[in-house]
Every structure is written in C-alpha cells, then in structure tokens.
Amino acid sequence: MNAFVLINNKAYHTNLKTLENNNSQQRLMQIPQQIPGSKRITAVLGLYSLVWIALEGNLWRALVMGVGWTAVFTLYLLQKYSGGRVLNGRQWVSRTAVIGLLFGPVSLLSTLIFMAVKTGLHAHGPEFTPDQINWILNQLPIGSAAGLLLGLGVGLLTKSN
C-alpha cells in the first residue's frame, strides 16, 4: 500500500512499505527514517514564531504556537525513536493512538508556556486575561479526547490492510 503526504499541493511518498510476513501472511509497515516535509514545517513555524513574538497577545496565535511546536516535536521524536521500525497494523494504530492521546494535553500545556513567555517578554503587563488561561486549562480533557481520536484516525487511515 502506498501512502502519500500532501505538502504545498504536491504528493510525497511517505516511504511506508508493506512487507509480507511469510509465516502468517500478516502485512507489516515500515516507519520512514525521514518524514517528508518535516524540515519545511519546522522552518515555516520558526518564521511564524519570529512574527508571533512581535505581535500583541492573541489566544489563537498562542494556540497555533503550542499545537505547531508540539507537532514538530512529535514528528522529531517519531523519526528519532521509531524511524525504520517495522510494525504490524495493530502496533501502528496503538502507537498513533497513544501519541494522539499525549498530543492534546501537551499542546495545551505548551500553549500556556508560550503565553507565559510572551507575557514575560512584553514588559507592559499581562498579555492574556485569567479567563483565557482558565479556558486553556478547561480544554485539557477535550484536548485529550480529540488527540486520541485524531491519533486513532491517522493510524487507521495510514495502516496497511
């Protein structure tokens, strides 16, 4: 099964290989050593960070920072610790589900860190209201559930049949 990633309207092969296991006729897949587009995503997010730091505090821009950098860090960890590994479908789906479950709350907590950094760098008072901070904290259970569903969805859509 071929899997593709769409980046800048171009399809890139993700190097997910399906391998036949002669003993059980089980289909296996290999996680790529280098995820296509990860360097571009990091560069674009780095440029966005430079622009973001100069702007006044906005909750949605802080969320983009938190979710974006968590995604970049997750891609890096996936490449570093799982790149080249061969997994069966069940292992792949369970791995993406766990990554998704952790992705939701970690991205919200990193958003809080970015909000604190932004407030610390702009010395004219708080950038974000207590209501905005509480809103982020109240989203932790929803973020966990959404991350789990997203991880399961990615795993099921990309696994080999």
Secondary structure, 3 states (H helix, E strand, C coil): CCCEEEECCEEEECCCEEEECCCCCCEEEECCCCCCCHHHHHHHHHHHHHHHHHCCCCHHHHHHHHHHHHHHHHHHHHHHHHCCCEEEHHHHHHHHHHHHHHHHHHHHHHHHHHHHHHHHHCCCCCCCCHHHHHHHHHCHHHHHHHHHHHHHHHHHHHCCC
